[in-house]
Amino acid sequence: MKQNVLNTDLSGKVAVVTGAGGVLCSYFSLVLARAGAKVALLGRHIENISEVHKQIIDEGGIAKPYVCDVLDKARCEEVASLIEKDFGKCDILINGAGGNNPKATTDKEYYEDGDIFKDDIKTFFNLSTEGVEGVFNLNFLGTLIPTQVFAKQMVGREGCSILNVSSMNAFTPLTKIPAYSGAKSAVSNFTQRLAVHFSKVGIRVNAIAPGFFSTKQNAKLLFNDDGTPTPRTGKILNATPMGRFGKTEELEGGLLFLLDNKASGFITGVVLPIDGGFSAYSGV
């Protein structure tokens, strides 16, 4: 197995990762396995989590895939029982399931005269209620429900940890994606609430808030078909003091730090920006 950047030892720990087939959480799963954790990979699509499972096994780690929709509480409870039988009680929960939907995205950043009457573009006024609800449910309820289920295995056991995945949108909402921004703001607030709620029973709850990382999922938003940057990319980089996108591996240190009880045992209720300075920059 490859060594992790902080030499964090999670040997014997059982880590549950939701959204494990996604770009970021598949990497988080690899990092946890490299640190010695037994990793339960939860995702809706078996082909995606099976690929991550294979990577971990090929590296000599321990993992198992479980098909699970985080919005289906009954299925989450069923999977929790399976994981306990396979690996033991959950010590670490990464709530990584989430995302946006085109139905909850507007075409314009600013309202212009006449937009209220237009049906050929997506404006604030004709956003799909179904789309907005779907985005909010996936990000917020998709964090709440797995926490309800897996925290039952953590209560009263020292050294357990929950890590939520928030976003830069939680600090300052981005244009065009009101549902995603609102949902991630709710995740940050919920993180603080959970940290207080579980503070007496051995569970720390924190979150990371990734800035802008160039991945397959957002490639069309950031780059044109010919590879040139879109206007939105220019805005992002101009507002990022470090002047570049983050690299996925640059999330590893923050992830392991917040999960390491020796390094951060007195830290709970924080939302850690990993953003190249984006959240600190006022624009002037």
N, C-alpha and C positions, 0 to 999 in steps of 0.2 A: 504493500500500500504506500502511496505517496504521503509525505509528511505535510501536515497543515502548517500554515504560516505562524501560528502562535504556539505550536507544540501542545495544543489543548488535548487532554486525554478524556475521552468520553466512553472509555471501555466499560462494558456492562450496562450502559444506558440504553433504553429503548426510545427511539425517536420516531414520531409520527409526522409525516410531511404531507399536507394536503396540496393539491395542485402540483404534484410531483412530476407530472409530465410536461410542465411548462418550462420555458427557457431558464428562468432564474431558479425555480425550485428544484429542477432536475440537478442543477449545479449545487444547490444547498444540500441535496441528498448525498451527492458524491462527497462533499466536504465532511458531512457528519459521519459517513462510513469510514472515511480516511482517518477520522479522529477516534475511531473504535466503536462507534454506536451501531446498534442493530436497527436498521432503518425500515419502517413500514411505509411503503410508497402508495399513496392514495391518489386516484385520478379517475376521471370518467371513461377514459379510453385506454383499454388494455394494451394496445400497441405502443402507446407513448410511454407508459410506466414500465412496460416490459423491456423497452430499450434502455431505460435508466437502470433497471434491475440488472440487465446483462453487463452494463459498464461496471457496476459495483462488484458483481461477482467476478468479473474478469480481473479486477484489481485486487481480489482476495478479501473483499468486504462481505458483510452480512446484510441481506435485504430481502424483502418479499413484496410483490405487487398485490394491491387489493383494489378492485373496481369499486368506486364509491362516489356518489353524488353528495356533496357536502350540504345540499339543501334537503336531503332525505334523512331525517333524524333516525328513523327506524333502521335504515341501512347503515348509518354511522354507528349505531349501537351494536348492530350485528358484527360489523367489521372490528369494533373495539374488542368484542369478545374473542374473535378469531386471533387478533394480534396478541391478546393476553395469553391465549393458549400457545401460540407460536413462539413468542419472545418474552412475555412477562408484562407487567404493568407499564403503562406509558410514563416516562420520565420527562420527555421533551416533546412539546407540540409546536410545530411550525404551521401557522395558518397562512398558507400561501395561495390558496385558491382565490381567484379574482380576475378582473379584466373589464374592458369596456365593450360597447356594442355600437355599430353604426347607427342603429335606430335611436340611440340616445345622444347622438352627436349632431350639432348644427353645422351648416355649411359656411356661415359667416361668423366673424368675430364680433362685429358691431351691427346694431340695427340701423337700417337705412330706410328712408321714407318709402312707403309702399310695400315693405316686406310683409306687413301684417296681412296683406291680401293675396300673397303669392302662395301657390300650392306646388310650384315646380321646384322649389328649393326647401331645404329643412331649416326652419327658423325656430326661435324659442317658442313661438306660438303654436306651431304644429308638431312639436316633438311628440313622438309616440309614448303615450303613458305606459304601454306594455314594455317598451324598450327601457325606459327609465326605471321602472319597477324591477325589471330583470337585472339591470346593472347594480342597483342598490341591494337587491336580495343576494346576488352572487358575492359581492364584496363584504357586506355587513352581516347578513344572516349566515353567509358562508364562513364567517369567523365565529359568530356566536354559537351556532349549532355544534360544530366540532369541539368547541371549548366546553359546552355543557356536557358533552358525552365523555371526553377524555379527561377532564379535570376531576371527574369522579374517581379515577384511578390514581390521582395525584394527591388528593386532600389528605393531610396528616403525614405525608412523607417528605422529609427534608430534602432539599436539593433539586426539586422539580422546577421546570421553567416552561413558560409559554412565550413564544415570539410571534408577533403579528407582523404582517407586511403592509405598511402604510405607503405614503407617496408624497412627493413634493406638492401635489395638489391639495394635501391636507393643510399645508401652511399658507399657500396662496393659490386660489383656484385658477386653473388655466382656462383660456377661452375655448369655446366649442364643445367642451365635455362636462356639462354641469352635473350630470348624474354621477359620473366617476369621481369628480372632485368632492361632491357632497358625501359619497359613500366612504371615500378614504378619510375624510375629515371625521366621519363617524367612527371609523376604525381606530383612529388616534385617540379620540375621546374615550372610546370603549376600553382601550388599553389602560388608560389611567384609572378608569373605574374598576377594572378587574384587578389591577395591582393593589388597590386599597382593599377590595373585597377578600382577596386571598392572602393578604399580608400576614395573617396570624397562623396560617396552616401550611407553611413551607413552600408556597408556590410564588415565584417571581414572574412578573408579566411585563414585557417590554416590546418595543417595535423598532423596526428599521424603516427608514423612509428613503428609498432609492431616488436619486435624481434621474438624469437622462442617460440611459444606456442604449446603445445601438444594437438591436436584436432583429431576428427574422420577423418578429411580430409587429414591429413598428417601422420596418424598412420603407414601406410605401409612404408613410407619413414624413419621413426624414429625407428620403432621396428620390429623385426622379428616375425614370426607367433607364436613362443613360448614365446613372451614377452620380449626377451632379446634385448638390444639396438643394432642398426645397427652401422657400422663403421662411418656413417655420423653423427649419434647422438653423438658419441664420439668426433668428430671434433667440433661439435656445442658447446657442454658443455665445452670443453677445451678452446674455444675461448670466452666463456661467463664468465666474472669474478665472477658473483654470483653463477656459477656452477650448474644451474638448468634451466628448462623451466619455462616460465611465466605461471601464472594462468589467465584465462580469466577475472576474477574480478579485476585483477591488472591494467586493461585498464580503469576502471571506473573513477578514479581520473583525469587522463589526459584528458579524453573525456569531463567530466563536467567542468573542469577548463577552457578549451579552449572555451566552449560554454557559460560560465557565464560572462555576460558583466560587472558585478561588480568586478569580480576577474581578468579578462583579457581584459578589455575594450580597452587597449592601445597595445594589442598584435595582430599583423596580419602578415602573410607571414612566419610563423615559421613551421618547420617540427619537431615535438617532438618525439625523440626516447624513446620507452618504451621497453627496451631490456636487462636489467640486466648488462649493461656495455659493450655489444658486440661492439657497434660502437666506443667505446673509447679505446679498447684494440688493441695494435699493434702486439700481439703475443709473445712479449718478456718482 
